[in-house]
Amino acid sequence: MITGYLIGESLRPGAEFQSRGLRLRKVSRVDVSASAAEGQPGLWTFVEWESDGEDVTALAEAFAAALEPENGWYVDFVAGDDRVVVFAGKVFRYRRGDGAGRAEVVAYGTSVGTPAHQLDWKE
């Protein structure tokens, strides 16, 4: 089972995200205006999803193609013992609990403008 979240506002304008076997679990709208970074909207749409699919690479690449490159948006999800973190055009995959793997993703996220307090996925 693969589970994850997507922030609706992280999709680039005109992007279409379609992935076989993806199921919607929950959609919620949250006021994040107190912690949103400059250039980010104050309201976010959280889309919680799951998939039984085994093709983690195809799923990650589909997200990488759909994400807005501005403001360091990313999608993260769990696939077995792995954490997958996807930015526009860039995919990271590391074993959950691997501090060096996580540090590499955090460094990349910081370099593309993700605010440090938003690089907070759970292991």
N, C-alpha and C positions, 0 to 999 in steps of 0.2 A: 504494500500500500504506500502510495506517495501522497503526502499532504502538504499544503502550503497556503500562502496568502498572496494576493496581488492588490496593490492600491490602484484603483481604477484610473486615477489621475496620472499614474506613471506611464500610461500608454501614450505613444506619440500620436499626434493628430493624423488621422487617416489609417492608422494601424488596425488590422483585423487579427485577432488571435483565435485560432481554431486548433484544437488538439483532440484527437480521437480518444474517447474514453474519459474525458475530464468531466467530473460531476461537481455541481455547485453545492456547497454545504451551507453557506450563510453569506448574506450581504448586509453590511451595516455602514452607517454614515456617522462620522465622528468629527467633532470640532477640535482641530489641532492648532488653532490659530496662536495659542500661547507658545507652541514649540516649533511651528513651521519655520523653515529657513527662508531667507529672502528668495523670491522667485517661485516659492511653492504656495499652492492654495491653502487657505485656512480650514477648508473642509475636505476630508478624505473619505473615499468609498472603499471600505475593506471588503475584498472578495475572498472568502475562504473556499478552497476547492480540494478535491481528492481525485485520485486515479488509481486503478489497478494496473495500469500500463507498466510495462517493463522497459520501455525505450526512454530512459532518462535523458540521454543525449539529444534525441529529437525534441523532447519537451523543453529542455533548457535552450536549445537553439531557436525554438519558436518564440520563447520569451525574449531572448536576446535580440531577435529581429523586430519585436513589437514595442520594446521599451523606449521611452523618450531619453535621449542622451544628455539632456540638460539636467542640472541639479542632482546628479548622482543617484537617480532612481534605481531600485533593484527589486528583484523577487528572490525569496529564499524558500527552500523546501527540503524536506527530509525524504530520502530514498534509502530504506534499510538503515544501515549504519553510517550512511554518508549524509553530509550537509551539502546542498547545492545552492550557490549564490550566483545570481545572474544579473549582470548589468547590460546596458545596451551594447551589443557586439562583443561581450566578454562573459565567459562562463568559468566559474571556479567550482571544484568538487574536492572535498576533503573528508577524512574520517572524523565523525563527531568526537569532540574532545581533543582533537589535534590542535594544540595551541599555535604551532608554527603555521599551519594551514589557515587557521582563522586570522592570524596576524597579517598574512599575505593579502587576504581579502579586505581586511580593514584598511590596510595601507592603500590598496587600490581604490577603495571607496572614497577615502579621504582625498586621493589625488584627482578624482573626478567630481568632487564637490559634495559628496554626501556628508551632512553634518555628523560629527562624532556621536552625538546622542541618538542618532537614527541607525547607527551600526550596532544594533542591539538584539539580533536574533538569538533565540535560545538554543542551546546545544541539546 
